[in-house]
């Protein structure tokens, strides 16, 4: 028998409340634990395994690059990095891309871009960044402070200053902060994932964009979880009728390898110069090759399938016994249950389904191409567990 759990408890930092599961193999949306039990995975490593486990096309792209060279310094050119940046820019309208290794790093880059842009164009005093209450932007000291939840603002202080928090979906609240503080940017998630899978309204997002134009601020969109096809468009901001100045993403971008991207649009394309930012592993050739394969395959046919699967989940669960509400966008869905969601989640796992949680909700983040038979079986079990 595996002794992984004993080794983990003895040697790994106690930062995770793990479920009693050790995945050892997987294919598509099915995963097997150390005892051979099969599960339908609805979490994909928290929106990371875009096409599920062991996707053959992705493996081929990654392996081909591994057999060439695994890493080179950013002091030299790298074809996978350059080609990925080109593809992202052509698909979004961005002008430049900075690559890091995670969503937190992408957001750190965005914050630095906003501050430097403000110094270059507005003066040193305009450094405040508005984020939204109930948001989540990462676990570095700075992105924790950018996160609009008090629970994250303890234990690790003092935190950097310069962040203020507006009420989600209140344009008036954002305006009040614009008038009170010398602000350079607004940073927001189209769907507040860790905050409970809560989509912002189109009216609010458009209203914030107008305020950014009025007060001369940048609009920065955190698409770490919503991006890369997750919500039914390549990036969720497309569904809100706005063009941001900065877009950050990670998670599903690499399909299972660590990579983050900060996409810079026209207003800020030249804000970063040589030496102003950097990352040893950012744009790593293997991770970039994996991401290039992922983004090149997110076409309208796949996105239509995401929207179809999303519609099915909503229709199959809304109004069912034990379910209070279903929220989200695309295949980023939160389910509010009448019963304690932890109990519902435990029963789902026992019956071979692997969702996760977001606050008090059951959260679904399945592979974008999850087979409909797997999805229907999983949703049936969730409904039964919620209504038990």
Secondary structure, DSSP 8 states (H G I E B T S, - for coil): ---HHHHHHHHS-S-----S--EEEEEBTEEEETT--EEEESSHHHHT-TT-BT-HHHHHHHHHHHTT-S---TTS--HHHHHHHHHHHHHH--SEEEEESSHHHHHHHHHHHHHHHHHHHT-TT--EEEEEBT----SSHHHHHHSB-GGGSSSS-S--S-EEEE-TT-HHHHHHHHHHS-EEEEEE-SEETTTTSEE--HHHHHHHHHHHHHHT-EEEEE-TTTTTTTTSSSSGGGGGT---SEEEE-GGGSSSS--EEEEE-GGGTTS--TTSS--SSTT-HHHHHHHHHHHHH--HHHHHHHHHHHHHHHHHHTT-TTEEEEEEETTEEEEEESS-HHHHHHHHHHTTEE-EEETTEEEE---TT--HHHHHHHHHHHHHHHT-
